[in-house]
């Protein structure tokens, strides 16, 4: 019973959702997106991957590991000094990473959240604004990847 109810309810809600999207496209309030706006072929379209975000994530994990080690060694001053003498740039790298994350990237994330929650924009306008913010984030992430590459932190 559950399977049949779920299958029929899902089909009905998908039909209503797709009809609503077609109405928005017809009214010019939304651009056509083959991933969400085709009735039969939507499962054949995927979302493109964000290359800069993936690369930044790899760099970010390495820097967080550095930060974890630095914080762990701060409890024992002799071990901390030995670690810092062997890895003199780690503290500077962690500090510049935290500054960037809490600075420019935080501002762009707040701006994106503001656009997502604002009722003042249509779906089409909101998508354009969010795409611009995503581009800004990608530029910031690409710049940080290049900066950290100079310290031999590679994705």
N, CA and C of each residue as an Amber inpcrd file, in Angstrom:
protein
   465
   0.8300000  -1.1910000   0.0000000   0.0000000   0.0000000   0.0000000
   0.8720000   1.2520000   0.0000000   1.9110000   1.2320000   0.8630000
   2.7830000   2.4000000   0.9560000   3.4480000   2.6820000  -0.3870000
   3.9340000   1.6460000  -1.0560000   4.6100000   1.8200000  -2.3410000
   3.6830000   2.4720000  -3.3590000   2.4660000   1.9780000  -3.4950000
   1.5310000   2.5410000  -4.4720000   1.1400000   3.9670000  -4.1140000
   0.8950000   4.2270000  -2.8450000   0.5340000   5.5870000  -2.4230000
   1.6990000   6.5410000  -2.6790000   2.9010000   6.1090000  -2.3500000
   4.0710000   6.9510000  -2.5600000   4.3150000   7.1970000  -4.0470000
   4.1770000   6.1700000  -4.8530000   4.4060000   6.3110000  -6.2900000
   3.3920000   7.2530000  -6.9270000   2.1330000   7.0930000  -6.5930000
   1.1140000   7.9490000  -7.1840000   1.2150000   9.3770000  -6.6660000
   1.4810000   9.5450000  -5.3870000   1.6090000  10.8980000  -4.8200000
   2.8250000  11.6000000  -5.4060000   3.9170000  10.8660000  -5.5610000
   5.1180000  11.4540000  -6.1350000   4.8740000  11.8770000  -7.5790000
   4.2150000  11.0360000  -8.3340000   3.9070000  11.3720000  -9.7220000
   3.0240000  12.6000000  -9.8150000   2.0290000  12.6910000  -8.9680000
   1.1210000  13.8390000  -8.9680000   1.8490000  15.1220000  -8.5760000
   2.6760000  15.0510000  -7.5460000   3.3990000  16.2550000  -7.1320000
   4.4220000  16.6830000  -8.1750000   5.0650000  15.7460000  -8.8520000
   6.0020000  16.1070000  -9.9340000   5.2680000  16.7680000 -11.0830000
   4.0780000  16.2710000 -11.4040000   3.2850000  16.8710000 -12.4760000
   2.8780000  18.2980000 -12.1070000   2.4540000  18.5150000 -10.8790000
   2.0820000  19.8600000 -10.4200000   3.3040000  20.7720000 -10.4240000
   4.4340000  20.2830000  -9.9270000   5.6600000  21.0690000  -9.8840000
   6.1010000  21.4710000 -11.2860000   6.1160000  20.5200000 -12.2120000
   6.5300000  20.8160000 -13.5790000   5.5570000  21.7610000 -14.2740000
   4.2870000  21.6230000 -14.0020000   3.3010000  22.5470000 -14.5800000
   3.5190000  23.9600000 -14.0670000   3.8030000  24.0840000 -12.7880000
   4.0770000  25.3990000 -12.2020000   5.3250000  26.0150000 -12.8340000
   6.3860000  25.2160000 -13.0040000   7.6110000  25.7090000 -13.6380000
   7.3540000  26.1500000 -15.0700000   6.5650000  25.3970000 -15.8070000
   6.2440000  25.7730000 -17.1910000   5.4780000  27.0880000 -17.2020000
   4.5930000  27.2710000 -16.2320000   3.8730000  28.5400000 -16.1190000
   4.8040000  29.7090000 -15.8470000   5.7910000  29.5040000 -14.9780000
   6.7670000  30.5630000 -14.6860000   7.6210000  30.8810000 -15.9080000
   7.9870000  29.8520000 -16.6660000   8.7700000  30.0670000 -17.8820000
   7.9380000  30.8420000 -18.8970000   6.6760000  30.4730000 -19.0480000
   5.7920000  31.1710000 -19.9800000   5.5670000  32.6250000 -19.5990000
   5.5640000  32.9150000 -18.3110000   5.3630000  34.2890000 -17.8450000
   6.6600000  35.0950000 -17.8790000   7.7940000  34.4460000 -18.1780000
   9.0700000  35.1380000 -18.2450000   9.7040000  35.3730000 -16.8960000
   9.2210000  34.7000000 -15.8560000   9.7670000  34.8930000 -14.5250000
  10.8810000  33.8990000 -14.1990000  11.1200000  32.9630000 -15.1070000
  12.1220000  31.9400000 -14.8680000  12.6960000  31.5120000 -16.2060000
  14.0100000  31.2310000 -16.2240000  14.6460000  30.7000000 -17.4200000
  14.4620000  29.1890000 -17.4740000  14.4800000  28.6640000 -18.6820000
  14.3410000  27.2280000 -18.8780000  15.5820000  26.5180000 -18.3650000
  15.3840000  25.4790000 -17.5780000  16.4600000  24.6470000 -17.0570000
  16.1090000  23.1970000 -17.3780000  16.8840000  22.5480000 -18.2620000
  16.5240000  21.1840000 -18.6590000  16.5650000  20.1880000 -17.4940000
  17.3090000  20.4810000 -16.4500000  17.3840000  19.5730000 -15.3000000
  16.0590000  19.5100000 -14.5460000  15.3490000  20.6280000 -14.4780000
  14.1180000  20.6590000 -13.6820000  12.8580000  20.8760000 -14.5050000
  12.9670000  21.2460000 -15.7630000  11.7900000  21.6560000 -16.5200000
  11.3900000  20.7300000 -17.6630000  11.9950000  19.5730000 -17.7590000
  11.5640000  18.6020000 -18.7570000  10.8700000  17.4510000 -18.0460000
   9.7360000  17.0910000 -18.5490000   8.9360000  16.0780000 -17.8710000
   9.5500000  14.6860000 -17.9450000  10.0150000  14.3130000 -19.1130000
  10.4760000  12.9430000 -19.2930000  11.9820000  12.7810000 -19.2420000
  12.7300000  13.8450000 -19.5100000  14.1690000  13.7020000 -19.6780000
  14.9840000  14.3300000 -18.5490000  14.3390000  14.7430000 -17.4620000
  15.0570000  15.4360000 -16.3990000  16.1090000  14.5680000 -15.7110000
  15.9440000  13.2680000 -15.7050000  16.9340000  12.4020000 -15.0590000
  18.1940000  12.2350000 -15.9070000  18.1630000  12.6690000 -17.1690000
  19.3320000  12.5570000 -18.0330000  20.2690000  13.7510000 -17.9080000
  19.8250000  14.8230000 -17.2700000  20.6330000  16.0280000 -17.1350000
  21.1780000  16.1090000 -15.7190000  22.4570000  16.4050000 -15.6080000
  23.0870000  16.5370000 -14.2900000  23.5350000  17.9630000 -14.0570000
  23.9370000  18.2360000 -12.8540000  24.4580000  19.5550000 -12.5110000
  25.9610000  19.5590000 -12.7580000  26.4620000  20.6600000 -13.2900000
  27.8990000  20.7310000 -13.5410000  28.6340000  20.9620000 -12.2310000
  29.8050000  20.4120000 -12.1540000  30.6090000  20.5010000 -10.9450000
  31.3840000  21.8120000 -10.9320000  31.6080000  22.3430000  -9.7530000
  32.3420000  23.5880000  -9.5910000  33.8050000  23.2500000  -9.3260000
  34.6580000  23.4620000 -10.3290000  36.0610000  23.0780000 -10.2620000
  36.7970000  23.8350000  -9.1600000  36.6100000  25.1610000  -9.0910000
  37.3150000  25.9570000  -8.0880000  36.9200000  25.5560000  -6.6700000
  35.6590000  25.2560000  -6.4710000  35.2110000  24.8390000  -5.1380000
  35.8420000  23.5080000  -4.7410000  35.9560000  22.5750000  -5.6800000
  36.5860000  21.2830000  -5.3730000  38.0580000  21.4600000  -5.0470000
  38.7560000  22.2740000  -5.8560000  40.1770000  22.5090000  -5.6180000
  40.3850000  23.2140000  -4.2810000  39.5430000  24.2000000  -3.9890000
  39.6550000  24.9390000  -2.7350000  39.3990000  24.0290000  -1.5470000
  38.4880000  23.1070000  -1.6940000  38.1870000  22.1670000  -0.6110000
  39.4060000  21.3200000  -0.2710000  40.1530000  20.9100000  -1.2870000
  41.3620000  20.1170000  -1.0380000  42.4190000  20.9380000  -0.3000000
  42.5840000  22.1930000  -0.7260000  43.5400000  23.0840000  -0.0590000
  43.0720000  23.3800000   1.3550000  41.7800000  23.6120000   1.4990000
  41.2020000  23.9280000   2.8040000  41.4330000  22.7960000   3.8030000
  41.2920000  21.5650000   3.3700000  41.5190000  20.4170000   4.2600000
  42.9630000  20.3720000   4.7450000  43.9120000  20.6800000   3.8630000
  45.3200000  20.6840000   4.2610000  45.5930000  21.7830000   5.2880000
  44.9860000  22.9530000   5.0840000  45.2070000  24.0680000   6.0120000
  44.5380000  23.7930000   7.3550000  43.3700000  23.1940000   7.3340000
  42.7080000  22.8430000   8.5930000  43.5160000  21.8040000   9.3600000
  44.1850000  20.9100000   8.6470000  45.0500000  19.9390000   9.3070000
  46.2330000  20.6480000   9.9650000  46.7940000  21.6540000   9.2810000
  47.8720000  22.4560000   9.8750000  47.3870000  23.1450000  11.1410000
  46.1960000  23.7320000  11.0480000  45.6400000  24.4470000  12.1920000
  45.3960000  23.4960000  13.3680000  44.9190000  22.3130000  13.0590000
  44.6800000  21.3200000  14.1060000  45.9860000  20.9560000  14.8050000
  47.0520000  20.7710000  14.0300000  48.3530000  20.4410000  14.6140000
  48.8710000  21.5930000  15.4650000  48.7600000  22.8140000  14.9510000
  49.2270000  23.9730000  15.7130000  48.4850000  24.0990000  17.0400000
  47.1780000  23.9260000  16.9880000  46.3900000  24.0240000  18.2220000
  46.7110000  22.8990000  19.1980000  46.9930000  21.7320000  18.6650000
  47.3180000  20.5940000  19.5110000  48.6610000  20.8170000  20.2200000
  49.6180000  21.4030000  19.5010000  50.9540000  21.5860000  20.0720000
  51.0500000  22.8170000  20.9680000  50.0780000  23.6970000  20.9480000
  50.1480000  24.9140000  21.7700000  50.1150000  24.6060000  23.2610000
  49.6190000  23.4620000  23.6400000  49.5730000  23.0870000  25.0570000
  50.9560000  22.7730000  25.6180000  51.8640000  22.3510000  24.7640000
  53.2280000  22.0360000  25.1930000  54.1900000  22.9700000  24.4540000
  54.6980000  24.0020000  25.1240000  55.5170000  25.0200000  24.4460000
  56.7720000  24.4770000  23.7640000  57.4100000  23.4710000  24.3320000
  58.6290000  22.9530000  23.6910000  58.3000000  22.2280000  22.3860000
  57.2620000  21.4310000  22.4050000  56.8520000  20.7200000  21.1830000
  56.3630000  21.7290000  20.1490000  55.6490000  22.7440000  20.6110000
  55.1470000  23.7890000  19.7070000  56.3200000  24.5130000  19.0300000
  57.3350000  24.8750000  19.8000000  58.4910000  25.5710000  19.2290000
  59.2400000  24.6750000  18.2390000  59.3400000  23.3960000  18.5490000
  59.9810000  22.4630000  17.6170000  59.1840000  22.3810000  16.3090000
  57.8680000  22.2980000  16.4420000  57.0210000  22.2070000  15.2460000
  57.1310000  23.4870000  14.4160000  57.0910000  24.6390000  15.0830000
  57.1600000  25.9170000  14.3630000  58.5280000  26.0930000  13.7090000
  59.5690000  25.6200000  14.3510000  60.8970000  25.7330000  13.7380000
  61.0140000  24.8380000  12.4980000  60.3300000  23.6940000  12.5160000
  60.3390000  22.8100000  11.3420000  59.3920000  23.2960000  10.2490000
  58.2960000  23.9660000  10.6340000  57.2870000  24.4550000   9.6810000
  57.0260000  25.9380000   9.9580000  57.9570000  26.8140000   9.5510000
  57.8500000  28.2200000   9.9360000  56.6820000  28.9770000   9.2960000
  56.1460000  28.5090000   8.1910000  55.0930000  29.2530000   7.4980000
  53.6800000  28.8320000   7.8990000  53.5470000  27.7500000   8.6310000
  52.2240000  27.2140000   8.9280000  51.3160000  28.1980000   9.6460000
  51.8370000  28.8740000  10.6690000  50.9930000  29.8130000  11.4110000
  50.5350000  30.9640000  10.5120000  51.4020000  31.4680000   9.6670000
  51.0320000  32.5380000   8.7350000  50.0040000  32.0800000   7.7090000
  50.1560000  30.8580000   7.2420000  49.2050000  30.3030000   6.2810000
  47.8300000  30.1680000   6.9280000  47.7940000  29.6420000   8.1440000
  46.5230000  29.4700000   8.8590000  45.8820000  30.8290000   9.1270000
  46.6850000  31.8070000   9.5270000  46.1470000  33.1450000   9.8000000
  45.5770000  33.7910000   8.5420000  46.2880000  33.6870000   7.4150000
  45.7770000  34.2980000   6.1790000  44.5350000  33.5570000   5.6790000
  44.4900000  32.2540000   5.8760000  43.2970000  31.4920000   5.5020000
  42.0910000  31.9480000   6.3330000  42.2750000  32.0370000   7.6490000
  41.1730000  32.4640000   8.5200000  40.7260000  33.8840000   8.1980000
  41.6680000  34.7430000   7.8670000  41.3280000  36.1190000   7.5000000
  40.4940000  36.1370000   6.2190000  40.8760000  35.3320000   5.2440000
  40.1290000  35.2880000   3.9800000  38.7450000  34.6900000   4.1740000
  38.6530000  33.6230000   4.9610000  37.3680000  32.9630000   5.1930000
  36.4250000  33.8920000   5.9470000  36.9440000  34.5870000   6.9290000
  36.1080000  35.4790000   7.7250000  35.9670000  36.8640000   7.1040000
  36.6100000  37.1000000   5.9830000  36.5400000  38.3870000   5.3130000
  35.6880000  38.3100000   4.0550000  36.3580000  38.2220000   2.9220000
  35.6870000  38.2870000   1.6230000  34.7120000  37.1420000   1.3960000
  35.1160000  35.9250000   1.7170000  34.2120000  34.7950000   1.4910000
  32.9830000  34.8680000   2.3870000  33.1570000  35.3230000   3.6090000
  32.0190000  35.4550000   4.5150000  31.0370000  36.5020000   3.9850000
  31.5780000  37.5970000   3.4470000  30.7130000  38.6490000   2.8840000
  29.9140000  38.1340000   1.6940000  30.5620000  37.3580000   0.8270000
  29.8380000  36.8410000  -0.3370000  28.8030000  35.8070000   0.0800000
  29.1010000  35.0070000   1.0840000  28.1160000  34.0310000   1.5750000
  26.9190000  34.7300000   2.2060000  27.1680000  35.7940000   2.9600000
  26.0750000  36.5670000   3.5540000  25.2270000  37.2170000   2.4680000
  25.8880000  37.7200000   1.4250000  25.1580000  38.3260000   0.3170000
  24.2910000  37.2930000  -0.3960000  24.8300000  36.1070000  -0.6090000
  24.0580000  35.0370000  -1.2570000  22.8520000  34.6620000  -0.4030000
  23.0330000  34.5540000   0.9020000  21.9080000  34.2340000   1.7900000
  20.8650000  35.3380000   1.7820000  21.3090000  36.5700000   1.6830000
  20.3830000  37.7050000   1.6010000  19.5400000  37.6170000   0.3250000
  20.1770000  37.2940000  -0.7930000  19.4440000  37.1560000  -2.0520000
  18.4770000  35.9760000  -2.0090000  18.9000000  34.8720000  -1.3960000
  18.0340000  33.6920000  -1.3190000  16.7790000  33.9460000  -0.4940000
  16.9150000  34.7180000   0.5690000  15.7800000  34.9250000   1.4670000
  14.9480000  36.1540000   1.1370000  15.3890000  36.9670000   0.1910000
  14.6720000  38.1930000  -0.1290000  13.4740000  37.9130000  -1.0430000
  12.2900000  38.3870000  -0.6680000  11.1200000  38.2120000  -1.5330000
  11.0300000  39.2900000  -2.6170000  11.9910000  40.2060000  -2.6530000
  11.9440000  41.3300000  -3.5900000  12.3310000  40.9450000  -5.0160000
  12.9090000  39.7770000  -5.2110000  13.4040000  39.3780000  -6.5250000
  12.5760000  38.2280000  -7.0820000  12.4140000  38.2410000  -8.4000000
  11.7700000  37.0990000  -9.0450000  12.7800000  35.9550000  -9.1080000
  12.3170000  34.7730000  -9.4790000  13.2200000  33.6220000  -9.5680000
  14.3480000  33.8730000 -10.5630000  14.0110000  34.5180000 -11.6580000
  15.0050000  34.8010000 -12.6980000  16.0590000  35.7810000 -12.1830000
  15.6170000  36.8480000 -11.5260000  16.5560000  37.8360000 -10.9770000
  17.4150000  37.2180000  -9.8810000  16.7970000  36.4230000  -9.0300000
  17.5220000  35.7780000  -7.9360000  18.6070000  34.8520000  -8.4790000
  18.2800000  34.1050000  -9.5280000  19.2680000  33.2000000 -10.1180000
  20.4340000  33.9820000 -10.7030000  20.1560000  35.0940000 -11.3860000
  21.2340000  35.9120000 -11.9480000  22.1220000  36.4820000 -10.8530000
  21.5050000  36.9830000  -9.7850000  22.2810000  37.5380000  -8.6760000
  23.1280000  36.4650000  -8.0020000  22.5420000  35.2920000  -7.7810000
  23.2870000  34.2070000  -7.1430000  24.4110000  33.6960000  -8.0360000
  24.1950000  33.6860000  -9.3450000  25.2680000  33.2900000 -10.2600000
  26.4370000  34.2690000 -10.1890000  26.1320000  35.5640000 -10.0680000
  27.1910000  36.5640000  -9.9350000  27.9630000  36.3850000  -8.6290000
  27.2590000  36.1150000  -7.5510000  27.9160000  35.8970000  -6.2580000
  28.7780000  34.6390000  -6.3200000  28.2800000  33.6010000  -6.9740000
  29.0560000  32.3650000  -7.1070000  30.3420000  32.6130000  -7.8950000
  30.2630000  33.4580000  -8.9220000  31.4630000  33.8140000  -9.6860000
  32.4630000  34.5600000  -8.8120000  31.9580000  35.4840000  -7.9770000
  32.8450000  36.1940000  -7.0520000  33.5210000  35.2120000  -6.0990000
  32.7590000  34.2790000  -5.5730000  33.3280000  33.2850000  -4.6690000
  34.3890000  32.4490000  -5.3760000  34.1170000  32.0750000  -6.6140000
  35.0880000  31.2810000  -7.3650000  36.3690000  32.0620000  -7.6100000
  36.2540000  33.3690000  -7.8930000  37.4480000  34.1940000  -8.0900000
  38.2630000  34.2900000  -6.7990000  37.5900000  34.4710000  -5.6870000
  38.2780000  34.5470000  -4.3960000  38.9630000  33.2210000  -4.0960000
  38.2580000  32.1250000  -4.3210000  38.8310000  30.8020000  -4.0580000
  40.0200000  30.5210000  -4.9720000  39.9130000  30.8990000  -6.2490000
  41.0150000  30.6890000  -7.1880000  42.2330000  31.5060000  -6.7490000
  41.9900000  32.7430000  -6.3080000  43.0980000  33.5810000  -5.8300000
  43.7700000  32.9420000  -4.6140000  42.9780000  32.4520000  -3.6850000
  43.5420000  31.8120000  -2.4940000  44.3160000  30.5420000  -2.8480000
  43.8210000  29.7890000  -3.8000000  44.5300000  28.5850000  -4.2450000
  45.9050000  28.9740000  -4.7880000  45.9540000  30.0570000  -5.5650000
  47.2300000  30.5130000  -6.1270000  48.1660000  31.0230000  -5.0340000
  47.6240000  31.7320000  -4.0470000  48.4450000  32.2250000  -2.9310000
  49.0390000  31.0560000  -2.1620000  48.2250000  30.0680000  -1.8380000
  48.7060000  28.9400000  -1.0530000  49.6000000  28.0160000  -1.8760000
  49.4760000  28.0540000  -3.1880000  50.3620000  27.2860000  -4.0580000
  51.7870000  27.7630000  -3.9090000  51.9720000  29.0560000  -3.6400000
  53.3250000  29.5980000  -3.4260000  53.9610000  29.0030000  -2.1730000
  53.1580000  28.5250000  -1.2390000  53.6550000  27.8780000  -0.0150000
  53.6680000  26.3580000  -0.1490000  53.5570000  25.8920000  -1.3680000
  53.6130000  24.4630000  -1.6840000  52.4190000  23.6880000  -1.0990000
  51.2750000  24.3400000  -1.0530000  50.0290000  23.6740000  -0.6890000
  49.2370000  23.5420000  -1.9830000  49.2160000  22.3530000  -2.4940000
  48.5920000  22.1070000  -3.7960000  47.3580000  21.2520000  -3.6530000
  46.3540000  21.5200000  -4.4950000  45.1330000  20.6900000  -4.4310000
  45.3970000  19.2580000  -4.8420000
